[in-house]
Amino acid sequence: MYSRFYLSVLLISGLLVLAYLGFTAYDSFMPEWMSYQFEYRDYLTKNAKDDAAKKLARALPLEFTQVYLGEMNKVDRCTNCHMGVENPLMENTRLPYKKHSGNYLVNHPVDKFGCTVCHEGQGSATNTKEAHGKGHDTHWDTPILPLAYVQSSCAQCHDTNMLSKSGGDKVAKGEALFMEKGCKGCHKLKGVGGDLGKPLDKVGRQPIAYFTMKHIVGEHTVFNWLKQHFDDPRAIAPDSAMKVKLGEGEADLLTTYMLTLRPDEKPKSYRRINFNEPPVQNGETLYKSYCSACHGDGKKSLYDEVFKRTVPAIMNPSLLKVMDDTNLDKILKEGRTGTQMTAWKKTAAGLTDEQIKEIVTYMAANRPADRPEPFRLAEFKGDLSHGKEVYDLRCAVCHGTNGKGGEDMLGVSLRSKVVQKMIDPEVLAITVRDGRADTPMPAFGSDPFGMSKQDIADVVAYIKDFQSGGGK
Amino acid sequence: MKKLKYMVTAVVSVFLLSAGIHSELRAENKGQVNKGEQIYNTRCMVCHGKKGDGEGPAGVLKKEEAGGRVLEIRPRDFTLGLYRFRTTATGCLPTDEDLTTTIYNGIPRSFMPPLKEMHFDDKVAVMEYIKTFSSRFKDDPPCNPIAIKKPNWVGSEASVNKGKVIYKDMKCWECHGDTGKGDGSKSNEIKDDWGFQILPFNFQTGELKKGSSPENIYMTFTSGLDGTGMPSYEDTLKEDDRWHLVSYTLKLMGKLDKGKKVH
């Protein structure tokens, strides 16, 4: 049964096995980290200033080391490759043995803090790929943080106040943006905020599987998701209703701040958090944090393509002229059912009565001094059937025949609790008569409509009848 | 003699009858305009204004797109007789049917509501009234509608790819942007014939105002949107090329994605 063919197959496979064994042996005797250590020693020897230093460098042991951090339950083996992180001689060399930038390590020596506490990654791994935790197959939820976001780790032990001054400005700027851009209008943080979006409390430490990564370009990581979602929410989550208007670099800052939102706490001996009360917000900053994302400066009403309805101009002088503080206070507390407007009271979105009062006072500063001419609606008796005629003729085109407003409609919903229950019918009558400046709502009491007072009383009666089942 | 008498009577009566019908027609037309005025003042005037100049009591409407762009929507000024949504060549008046179609369908994304429940005669009446705002309808000769025949390869991959090249060559991207988001380099410099800034269509925001069927898109390329920055390509692009561009437009609008039907 002698065959040249089988003999050559046997020979080739034998050689392959031998080559594989050889490679494995080399690999285990000369792992990745050791070759870096050789390079590191060579570099030090070559660049030694005098013989003593050269001798010292030559004697540098090639060995496997690790930093054990008992309190944090961490083992970091990063310094096996990143040998020069604390060596001032390694300032201008290449990674991985380059010196750490800045003076962060002066107060955070590696033997006390390790590396992954700030940089993330998998500290106990012994090769680059797994240590950096990049790629799906490393099965690591917190891969090494890009330098753009690494300041997010500072917030584990330091408060924003301190970070803003020393080395953590991105966190401080991110937090300021978070408050200013009105994120809490839709997202809850520590129980306070709207309910259109997801709560953000643990968002920086959610596992990768928590996010929909389908549309992410590049590595599937939490920080990439956050950054790309800030850049274009609907490209990442097609159904997202998120509104963002960010300037250059602001998405990175907000991503950094998002990554600071994590539930885990570092041991007390590490933390330097100043537990002072956060600064009290005034009416203006409260308005920005909770209202501005949807209402902008509140001066002009705007149809919103994402919300599919018109967002009212809540700081429009002509609205404030007819609405007193009590009305505003009520609307802020109870919200508008059936629309995106959340109820802001303590038990819902979590604002205290004082905070709501601050916002109302801030809004009311735009109220004109003169009061509207009273309508004296009580003196009229509304005729429902004539009211319906007037409504269908004049109001339905913007508010819809059913009064619900909504998609592709300029008018707001007239069936909401606000219009039906909270507002005095007198206010409605004045609004129909005088219209609302800077919005599409015209003054129906004057030319070219010229609705009579009785017409207006009838249509108000018809609108108010919606709550008892009137209208279509 | 008797024969002649009969003939004269016949001729005279035919003449009288036709004159009668004619005057009756004119009266009917006038009646229609009156009726149209009435309907216009209750349903259209709030935006388009009593004089048809687009300056109604509702004023300029504002809208925020998904991407955060704020559009200013100005109701059409009828006094110039310039219409975007036509089936006629550029520079032409729209046909009566073009006007009633817009009244019937409304204009998506612009708050012009569809008036589908309105009686056909009423729509014609409003249309006749709207025509009185501009002298063009009296002075200019009417134009014939452009004939359309959609080739069956519209929407095919080959056609989309050809359209993509045309989109690049014809510099559509200068206004509409490389990915059709309406964010091209010139997108902020476009003004309409009234001197107001307008924004080019973002293909990802929703339906086209003229309607998003392949035929409507083809018609837009052919007729142009008079009064805006969108020119007619009837002379500069061959018919097939315009259809390839339709394919690419449908692609940009996401209408060729799986599971979505082209209407």
Interface residues (C-beta under 8 A of the other chain):
Chain A: R234 K243 V244 K245 K300 S301 L302 Y303 D304 E305 V306 L393 R394 V397 C398 D408 M409 L410 G435 P440 M441 P442 A443 P448 F449
Chain B: N41 T42 R43 M45 V46 C47 K50 G56 P57 A58 G59 L61 K62 K63 E64 E65 A66 G68 V70 P108 R109 F111 P113 T205 G206
